[in-house]
């Protein structure tokens, strides 16, 4: 192997970054969670783009399942381009941005606060503009991330959301699972998904399936395939793929099923068994899979932390996959680390 990539190093920093956030960021996380409990919002809005938006989607499922509060994703251009003012009195809004300075995210956070929402900015850059325009700033404490592809910042953004949710709802079980998570992330980073490398080496397209919180993880995995490996990956719900997308499934078509150990698992297994019967080459993160190739996973003991272990394992795979294709995952073509949009 050549010199380790920045991405490789940062993936292996995920467990320590998670531990740092849970230890050193707890005061800010508790303050934000307590504020959410006091506001008791009828709706929670999220504002983000890219990997940060996938973390927001993950938080949507986690919030709706745990707090029972509906979550809506706001288009940042509503404020930055169109100058619209939404009716957000009594609501809460969470803006997620690694750099904390993209003008459209900042503009939406500023508008949400002015419109009466309790606002929380999640960022990896303390003191960034997003924090100055929110009621609460949460530094995810992931440290410098040099690779263009977000890895540890995605995990810590999602983890910050879960920690706030635990404080908001007073869930001792979720809080306990978070405290126990860093060692499980260490195991997850070490999971060997190398059989996927050979299976996908000649592929230019694949589906990635998920449901519930796992759907957000599938979206993040699909983005990483595109960013680092030049492969066109599409994320679908295991229910949605059975409709129009099924038309593209021919013998040998590759499918990665990110199966979470929750109530969605039986439906995921039924869907991938049906796809395998049509000749698809299916890899699944479940030891209950039939003819499908089972990928090893780190079980964290909680349905909301298991998806974070899955994405940690995936990151290790996709970095190796990019290099196997002769690509540098640190320097994807046409991309840069910080993208500021309006």
N, C-alpha and C positions, 0 to 999 in steps of 0.2 A: 504493500500500500504506500502511496505517496504521502507527503506531509498531511496531517489531518486538516480538514477544512474548518473554517469558523463554524459552519453549521454543525459539524460533528461535535466540536467542543461544546457548543451551546446546548445541544441536545443532552449531553452528559451533565450539564449544569442544572438541568430541570429539577432534579430532586433537591439540591441545595437552595436553588432560587425559591422553590415552594416553601421550604423550611424557613428561609429568611423572611418571606412575606408573612407567614403565619405567626412567627415570633415577633418580628420588629414592626410589623404593620398592624398588629391587632388593635391598637388604640384607635387608629383611623377607621379601621373596618368596623369596630364596635360602635364608634360614633355615628357612622353612616347607617349602620343597621338599626341602631336605636332611633335615629331620626325617621327612618322608614316606618318603624313601628308606631311612633308618635303621630306621623302623618296619616297612617292607615289609608293609603291611596286606593281609589276605586280602579285606577289604571296605572300601569307603569309603562313609560315610553323609553325606547333605546335609540341612541344615535351613534352610528359607527360606519366604517367602510372596511372592506377587505377582511383580513384575519380577525380584526377587532369586531367586525360585524358578525362573524361566526361565533365569537365569544358571546356576543349579545344574543344571538339565536339560542345558544346553549342556555344562557341565563333565562331566556323566555320560557323554555320548557321547565327548567328547574323552579322558577317562580310560580308558574301556573300549577305545577304539580304539588308544590309545597305550601305556598302562601294562598293559593286560590285566587290570585289577582291576575286579570288578563294583561298581556304585554303586547304592545304594538311597536313596530319599527318605524321610525320617522325618517322620511327622505330629507337629508341635509339641505338639498337645494330649495326646499320649501322656504327656508329662511334666507339662505345665501344668494339665491338667484331670484326667487319670486317675492321675497320680502313679506311673506304672509305671516300672520300672527294666529297661532292656534289657541283654542280654549283649554288651557291646562290648569286652571285653578283647582286645587285639591289633588292634583296628580303628582307623580314623581317621575323624574327623567334621569337616565344614566347615560352619559356620554363616554365612549371608550376610544382612546387614541394613544398609540404608543408614544408618538412625539409630543402629543398634546397641543399641536399648533396648526393643524390643517384648518384653513379659514372656514370651510363649510361646516365642519364639526363644531368649531368654536362658536360660529354664528348661531347655529341651532341651539347650543347649550345656553347662550346668552338670551336668545328669544324665549326659550322654555322657562328660564328663571324669571324673566320680566313678565311672562304670562301667568305666573303664579305657581309653577311647579317647584317642588323640592328637587334640587339638582345635585347630582353626584358625578364628578369627573374621575375616571379611572385612567391612569397614565403611567408610563415608565420614565417620565421626565418631571421631577418635582419642580414646582414653581412655573410650569408652562402656562400659556394663556388659558388653556381649558380649565385649569384649577382656579384661576382668578375669576372666572365667570360662573363658577358653581358654588353651591352652598358648602359642599364637602369635596375635598380632594383626597383621592386614594392613590398613593404611589405604590405600584406593584413590586418595586424593589427587585426587579429581575436582573439588574446590572446591565452593562453595555452589551448590546446585541449587534454584532458586526455583519453577520450574514444578511443578505437582502430578505431571505425567507424567514418570517417570524416563527419561532418555535417556543422558547421558554417564555416569551412575552405573551403568546397566546395562552399557554397553560396558566400563567399567573393572573392574566386578566379574567379567565373563567373561574379560577380559584378565588380571586377576590370577590367575584359575584356570589359564589357559594358561601364564603365566609360572612358576607353582609347578610345573606339570606338566613344563615344560622342564627345570627344575632337578632334579626328582624322577627323571626318566627319563634325564637327560643327553643329550637330543636337541639336537644342534647345529643341525639343520635347522629345528626349531621355534623355537629361540632366535633364529636368523637372521631368520626370517620376522617375529618379533615386533619385532626392532630396526628392520626396514624398514617396519613397519605404519603409523606416523603419517602419512607422506606419502600413502599409499594411502587412508587414511581421509579425508584432505583431498579427494582425487578423488571418493571415495564421497559425501561430503556435497554435492558439486557435481553429482551425476548428476541428470538431469532426468526425473522420472517424472510430469510433468504430464499426459500422456495419460490417466492413471488418474483424474484429478480429474473430467474430463468424463464418463468412462465410468461412474463410480460416483455421480454427483451425485444421481440419482434412486433409488439402491439403499438398502435398509434392511438387507440381509443379504448376506453373501458367505462363501465358503470361502477359507482360506489354506492352501496345501499345502507340506509340507516332508518331508524324510527325513533320518535321521541327525542330525548337528549342526544341520542346517537346520530340523529339526522344532521345536527349542527356539526358533529365531528366528521361526518361524511362530506359535508360542504368544505370543511377546512382541508381534508385530505385531497379532495378534487382540485382545489386551488394549488396545493403543493405539487401535485403531479404536473400541472401546467407551468408553474413557476420554475421548478428545478429540473424537470425531465423532458420538457417538450412533448408531453403526452396529453391528448385531449381526454380528460376525465369528466364525467358528469355525475353529480350526486342526485339521487332520487330516494324518495320514500319507498320502502319495499311494497307499499300499497300502490303508489302512483306508477311504479315501473311496470305493473301488470296491465296498464292501459296502453297508450300510444308508444312509449319507449320499447315495449316488447317486440315491436316490428323489426328492430335492428339486431335482435338476439339470434345469431346464427351459430352453427357448430363451431366451437372454439372461441366464441366471444368471451373475453375475460370480465369477471365480476368479482369485486371485493365487497363482502358483506360484513359490516362492522356491527356485530350482534352484541347488544348490551344485555346483561342478566337482569331483566326486569319483566314487566307484564307484556312487553312487545316481543319477547323472544320466540314464543310459539308461532306468531304470525310471520316473523322474519324467517324462521326455519321452513315454514310452509312455502313461502315465496321463493327462496333459493332452491328448494327441492324441485319446484316447478320449473325454474330456469335451467337447472342442471339437466332435467329430463328433456329439455329442448336442445341440449348439446352445449350449453354454456360451460366454460371453465370457471368454476366457482371456488373462491377461497373465503372461509368464514372464521370469525373469531368466536367459535363455539365448539365445545367438545361433543355437543349433541348433534352436530351435522352428520348427515348420512354419507352420501357419496362425495360430498364436498371435502376439499382439503382443509383441515382444521389448523388454524394458526395459534400459537401459544399466546396466552394472555396472563396478566397479573391481576388477580382478583382482589379488589380493595375492600370488599365487604359492604359496599353501599352502592345503590344503583346510580347515584349522582356523581360519585367519584370514579366509578369504573370507566366511564367514557374518557376521562383525562388520562388514565393509564393506557387506553387504546391508542389515543393520538400520540402519546410518547413513544409507544412501540412503532407506530406508523412512521413517525419522523425518522427513527433510526433506519428503517427500511428504505425510505424514499431518498435519503442522502446517499446510501450505498447504490441504489438503483440509478440515480443521476450519474454517479461516477462510472458505473458499469456501461452506461451509454456514451461515455467519453465527454461528459459535460461537467462544468464547474458549478455546483449548486450555490456557491457564494455569489456568483456573478451571472444571474439570468439575463438573457438578452433583452434590451429595451426597458429594463426595470432599474429602479434605484431604491435605497432604503426608505427614504422619507418622500412621500408623494403628497404635495399640498394641492388640494382641489377646491374649486368654488362651488 
